[in-house]
């Protein structure tokens, strides 16, 4: 299926030599060949670029009509006759760079929409686009070329560096952000943390949340994800960290560089993640934990203890990957050997239930 130009305006055509230079790949074939877009192997035509990074799709590669294919060296011989090749050790990355060349991110349209509300003392950097009904609070500082989408809200005193993008209905409060930060639609950053204590009368009393949220360069926060500000210290999201949609980060959480938190992950307050930690979908982490650098936490894991650097864990409660797989195997064997199920009580009185 071709990319819809209504949504993704295209550049080009581009010749094979230029694609090779942009992507860091080695061109094999006619370097003057002109290509107009990108497409999957199965639907690509003679003017499209496609890619493969796994032998699983070898049949699709051999049957493809693509004009050029980004491939690893090991699959070069399988490229169909008549197709050019772009050979690279990182096909996915090279293809991503080619796709960005054909379909670059929209540039800001400098200006402030008439319906936007911008505080008189807000500092708006050169070339920024402020969309309809956006709200920019007092003392806000925006770097150059930022895009603030419709109905986005930036609270008093917040600052964002250059080339940041806050999409429609996102909001940021008590926030200090670096360059190239992205808040996707509906993301909430800097709201009050979940902190309270019990009074003698049995009522909950909110503890003032007096920290900030610090977002490093190139942090991306997915749609409807939420990051609470710190209670006394700050909540810190390290440079390059990516949050998927619907992630919840509690107050005083700190992540290192390049962490990846997949959809519906929840991290309780004051937990610390090292660099390049991966947390898969629906995993939950208790508070005040330390997760070491490059640890990987499996989907739906329940983490209630510290995880050493480089360890893979899964299960609930979580345990090292090998132990979890062994436990699951043991449970399957129990079922296979015909263990008798517990009797089901139908709710009527039984003799043993009476005195």
C-alpha positions as CSV (number, residue, x, y, z in Angstrom):
1,X,0.0,0.0,0.0
2,X,1.4,3.4,-1.0
3,X,1.9,6.1,1.6
4,X,-1.1,8.5,1.5
5,X,0.1,11.9,0.3
6,X,-2.8,13.7,2.0
7,X,-1.2,12.9,5.3
8,X,2.5,12.5,4.4
9,X,3.7,14.9,1.8
10,X,6.7,13.4,-0.1
11,X,10.0,14.7,-1.4
12,X,11.8,13.2,-4.4
13,X,12.3,11.4,-6.5
14,X,15.8,10.5,-5.2
15,X,18.5,8.5,-7.0
16,X,20.0,5.3,-5.5
17,X,23.4,7.0,-4.9
18,X,21.7,9.7,-2.7
19,X,19.7,7.1,-0.8
20,X,22.9,5.2,-0.1
21,X,24.6,8.4,1.2
22,X,21.7,9.3,3.4
23,X,21.2,5.8,4.9
24,X,24.9,4.8,5.2
25,X,24.3,1.8,3.0
26,X,26.3,0.5,0.0
27,X,24.5,0.8,-3.3
28,X,24.5,-2.3,-5.6
29,X,23.0,-1.5,-9.0
30,X,22.4,1.5,-11.1
31,X,23.2,4.4,-8.8
32,X,21.3,6.8,-11.2
33,X,18.1,4.9,-10.7
34,X,15.3,7.2,-9.5
35,X,13.0,6.1,-6.7
36,X,9.8,7.9,-5.4
37,X,8.8,6.4,-2.1
38,X,8.8,3.5,0.4
39,X,6.5,0.5,0.7
40,X,6.4,-3.0,2.3
41,X,7.9,-5.9,0.3
42,X,4.5,-7.3,-0.7
43,X,3.1,-4.0,-2.2
44,X,6.2,-2.2,-3.3
45,X,6.5,-1.3,-7.0
46,X,9.4,-0.5,-9.3
47,X,9.7,3.0,-8.0
48,X,9.6,2.1,-4.3
49,X,12.2,1.2,-1.7
50,X,11.5,-1.6,0.7
51,X,13.6,-3.5,3.3
52,X,14.2,-6.8,5.0
53,X,16.2,-7.6,8.1
54,X,15.1,-11.2,8.9
55,X,15.2,-14.4,6.9
56,X,11.6,-15.0,8.0
57,X,10.5,-12.7,5.1
58,X,12.8,-14.3,2.5
59,X,9.9,-15.6,0.4
60,X,8.4,-12.1,0.3
61,X,11.8,-10.7,-0.7
62,X,12.1,-13.1,-3.6
63,X,8.6,-12.3,-4.9
64,X,8.9,-8.5,-4.4
65,X,8.5,-6.0,-7.2
66,X,10.4,-3.3,-5.3
67,X,12.8,-1.1,-7.3
68,X,15.3,-1.2,-4.4
69,X,15.6,-3.2,-1.2
70,X,17.6,-2.4,1.9
71,X,19.2,-5.7,2.9
72,X,21.9,-7.2,5.2
73,X,24.9,-8.6,3.3
74,X,23.8,-12.2,4.0
75,X,20.6,-11.7,2.0
76,X,22.1,-9.8,-1.0
77,X,22.0,-12.9,-3.2
78,X,18.2,-13.2,-2.7
79,X,17.4,-9.7,-4.0
80,X,15.2,-10.3,-7.2
81,X,16.8,-9.7,-10.6
82,X,16.2,-6.2,-11.7
83,X,16.0,-4.7,-8.2
84,X,18.8,-2.6,-6.8
85,X,20.1,-3.2,-3.3
86,X,21.2,-1.0,-0.4
87,X,23.5,-3.2,1.7
88,X,23.9,-2.4,5.4
89,X,24.6,-4.0,8.7
90,X,21.5,-2.2,10.1
91,X,18.7,-2.5,7.6
92,X,15.9,-1.1,9.8
93,X,17.9,2.0,10.7
94,X,19.0,2.6,7.1
95,X,15.4,2.2,5.9
96,X,14.2,4.6,8.6
97,X,16.6,7.2,7.3
98,X,15.4,6.7,3.8
99,X,11.7,7.0,4.9
100,X,12.5,10.2,6.7
101,X,14.1,11.6,3.5
102,X,11.0,10.8,1.5
103,X,8.6,11.9,4.2
104,X,10.2,14.4,6.6
105,X,8.6,15.7,9.7
106,X,6.5,18.8,9.1
107,X,8.3,22.0,9.7
108,X,6.8,24.7,12.0
109,X,4.6,27.3,10.4
110,X,5.9,30.3,12.4
111,X,3.2,32.4,14.1
112,X,0.7,32.5,16.9
113,X,-2.9,31.6,16.1
114,X,-5.4,34.3,17.0
115,X,-7.2,32.0,19.4
116,X,-4.1,31.1,21.4
117,X,-3.6,32.6,24.8
118,X,0.0,33.6,25.4
119,X,1.2,35.4,28.6
120,X,2.8,38.8,27.9
121,X,6.0,37.8,29.5
122,X,6.3,34.4,27.8
123,X,9.5,34.1,25.7
124,X,8.7,32.5,22.3
125,X,11.7,31.4,20.3
126,X,12.3,32.2,16.7
127,X,10.2,30.2,14.2
128,X,7.8,28.7,16.7
129,X,4.2,27.7,15.7
130,X,1.5,28.2,18.4
131,X,-1.7,26.5,17.4
132,X,-5.4,27.2,17.9
133,X,-6.5,27.6,21.6
134,X,-3.1,26.7,22.9
135,X,-2.3,28.3,26.3
136,X,1.2,29.5,27.2
137,X,1.5,30.6,30.8
138,X,3.4,33.4,32.5
139,X,7.2,33.1,32.4
140,X,7.3,30.3,29.9
141,X,10.4,30.0,27.7
142,X,10.3,28.2,24.4
143,X,13.4,27.6,22.3
144,X,13.5,27.9,18.5
145,X,11.2,26.1,16.0
146,X,8.9,24.6,18.6
147,X,5.4,23.4,17.6
148,X,2.6,23.8,20.2
149,X,-0.5,22.0,18.9
150,X,-4.2,22.8,19.3
151,X,-5.4,23.1,22.9
152,X,-2.0,22.2,24.3
153,X,-1.2,23.9,27.7
154,X,2.2,24.9,29.1
155,X,1.9,26.0,32.7
156,X,3.6,29.0,34.3
157,X,7.3,29.0,34.5
158,X,7.9,26.0,32.3
159,X,10.8,25.9,29.8
160,X,11.4,23.8,26.6
161,X,14.5,23.9,24.4
162,X,14.7,24.0,20.6
163,X,12.6,21.9,18.2
164,X,10.2,20.6,20.8
165,X,6.7,19.4,19.8
166,X,3.6,19.4,22.1
167,X,0.8,17.8,20.1
168,X,-2.9,18.5,20.6
169,X,-4.3,18.4,24.1
170,X,-1.0,17.7,25.7
171,X,0.0,19.6,28.9
172,X,3.1,20.4,30.9
173,X,3.3,21.9,34.3
174,X,6.3,22.4,36.7
175,X,8.4,21.2,33.8
176,X,11.9,21.9,32.6
177,X,12.6,20.2,29.3
178,X,15.6,19.9,27.0
179,X,15.8,20.0,23.2
180,X,13.8,18.0,20.7
181,X,11.3,16.8,23.4
182,X,8.0,15.4,22.2
183,X,4.7,15.2,24.0
184,X,2.1,13.2,22.0
185,X,-1.6,13.8,22.0
186,X,-3.1,14.0,25.5
187,X,0.2,13.4,27.4
188,X,0.1,14.8,30.9
189,X,3.4,16.0,32.4
190,X,3.9,17.5,35.8
191,X,0.6,16.9,37.6
192,X,0.4,16.3,41.3
193,X,1.9,13.1,42.5
194,X,-0.1,10.5,44.4
195,X,0.9,11.5,47.9
196,X,-1.3,11.6,51.0
197,X,-1.4,10.6,54.7
198,X,-4.1,9.6,57.1
199,X,-5.5,11.9,59.7
200,X,-6.6,10.8,63.2
201,X,-10.2,11.2,62.0
202,X,-9.6,8.6,59.2
203,X,-9.5,11.1,56.4
204,X,-6.8,11.4,53.7
205,X,-4.7,14.6,53.8
206,X,-2.8,15.4,50.6
207,X,1.0,16.0,51.0
208,X,2.1,19.0,49.0
209,X,4.0,18.0,45.9
210,X,6.7,20.6,45.6
211,X,9.2,19.1,43.1
212,X,9.5,19.5,39.3
213,X,9.7,17.2,36.3
214,X,12.9,17.3,34.3
215,X,12.8,15.9,30.7
216,X,16.2,15.3,29.0
217,X,16.9,15.9,25.4
218,X,15.0,13.8,22.9
219,X,12.6,12.4,25.5
220,X,9.3,11.3,23.9
221,X,6.1,10.8,25.9
222,X,3.3,8.8,24.3
223,X,-0.4,9.6,23.9
224,X,-2.2,9.8,27.2
225,X,0.9,8.9,29.2
226,X,1.2,10.6,32.6
227,X,4.3,11.6,34.5
228,X,3.8,13.0,38.1
229,X,6.1,15.8,39.4
230,X,8.3,15.1,42.4
231,X,7.1,15.4,46.0
232,X,10.2,17.2,47.3
233,X,12.9,16.0,44.9
234,X,12.4,16.0,41.1
235,X,11.0,13.4,38.8
236,X,13.7,12.9,36.1
237,X,13.3,11.3,32.7
238,X,16.8,10.8,31.2
239,X,17.9,11.8,27.7
240,X,16.5,9.8,24.8
241,X,14.0,7.8,27.0
242,X,10.8,6.8,25.1
243,X,7.4,6.3,26.9
244,X,4.7,4.5,24.9
245,X,1.1,5.4,25.1
246,X,-0.7,5.0,28.5
247,X,2.4,4.8,30.7
248,X,2.2,6.0,34.3
249,X,5.3,7.4,36.1
250,X,5.0,8.2,39.8
251,X,6.5,11.0,41.7
252,X,10.3,11.1,42.2
253,X,11.0,8.3,39.7
254,X,14.3,8.7,37.9
255,X,15.3,7.0,34.7
256,X,18.7,6.9,33.0
257,X,19.5,7.4,29.4
258,X,17.6,5.7,26.6
259,X,15.1,3.7,28.6
260,X,12.1,2.2,26.8
261,X,8.8,1.9,28.7
262,X,6.1,0.1,26.7
263,X,2.3,0.6,26.8
264,X,0.5,0.4,30.2
265,X,3.7,0.2,32.2
266,X,3.3,1.6,35.7
267,X,6.3,2.7,37.9
268,X,5.6,3.6,41.5
269,X,7.2,6.5,43.3
270,X,10.9,6.9,44.0
271,X,12.0,4.0,41.9
272,X,15.3,4.5,39.9
273,X,16.1,3.0,36.5
274,X,19.6,2.9,35.2
275,X,20.5,3.5,31.5
276,X,18.9,1.6,28.7
277,X,16.4,-0.3,30.8
278,X,13.5,-1.9,28.9
279,X,10.1,-2.5,30.5
280,X,7.6,-4.4,28.4
281,X,3.9,-3.9,28.2
282,X,1.7,-3.9,31.4
283,X,4.6,-4.5,33.7
284,X,4.3,-2.9,37.2
285,X,7.1,-1.8,39.4
286,X,6.7,-1.2,43.1
287,X,8.2,1.9,44.8
288,X,11.7,2.7,46.0
289,X,13.3,0.0,43.8
290,X,16.6,0.2,41.9
291,X,16.6,-1.3,38.4
292,X,20.1,-1.7,37.0
293,X,21.3,-0.5,33.6
294,X,20.3,-2.6,30.6
295,X,17.9,-4.8,32.7
296,X,14.9,-6.1,30.8
297,X,11.5,-6.6,32.4
298,X,9.0,-8.9,30.6
299,X,5.4,-8.1,29.8
300,X,3.0,-8.1,32.7
301,X,5.8,-8.7,35.2
302,X,5.2,-7.6,38.8
303,X,8.5,-6.3,40.1
304,X,8.7,-6.0,43.9
305,X,12.5,-6.2,44.4
306,X,15.6,-4.6,43.0
307,X,16.8,-5.9,39.6
308,X,20.6,-6.1,39.0
309,X,22.1,-4.5,35.9
310,X,21.8,-6.6,32.8
311,X,19.3,-9.1,34.3
312,X,16.2,-10.3,32.4
313,X,13.1,-10.9,34.6
314,X,9.5,-11.8,34.1
315,X,6.5,-13.2,36.0
316,X,4.5,-12.0,38.9
317,X,6.2,-11.8,41.3
318,X,9.1,-11.3,38.9
319,X,12.1,-13.6,38.9
320,X,15.1,-14.2,36.7
321,X,14.0,-15.2,33.2
322,X,15.4,-18.8,33.4
323,X,13.7,-19.4,36.8
324,X,10.4,-18.1,35.4
325,X,10.5,-20.3,32.3
326,X,11.4,-23.3,34.5
327,X,8.4,-22.6,36.8
328,X,6.0,-22.3,33.9
329,X,7.3,-25.5,32.5
330,X,6.8,-27.2,35.8
331,X,3.2,-25.9,36.0
332,X,2.4,-27.2,32.5
333,X,3.7,-30.6,33.5
334,X,1.5,-30.7,36.5
335,X,-1.5,-30.0,34.3
336,X,-0.4,-32.6,31.7
337,X,-0.2,-35.4,34.4
338,X,-3.9,-35.0,35.2
339,X,-3.9,-33.3,38.6
340,X,-7.4,-33.5,40.0
341,X,-9.1,-30.1,40.1
342,X,-10.4,-28.8,43.4
343,X,-14.1,-29.5,43.9
344,X,-16.5,-26.7,43.1
345,X,-18.8,-25.7,46.0
346,X,-22.3,-25.1,44.7
347,X,-23.2,-22.9,47.7
348,X,-25.5,-25.4,49.5
349,X,-24.7,-26.5,53.1
350,X,-22.5,-29.5,53.4
351,X,-22.3,-31.8,56.5
352,X,-18.8,-30.7,57.3
353,X,-19.9,-27.1,57.3
354,X,-22.2,-27.6,60.3
355,X,-21.4,-28.1,64.0
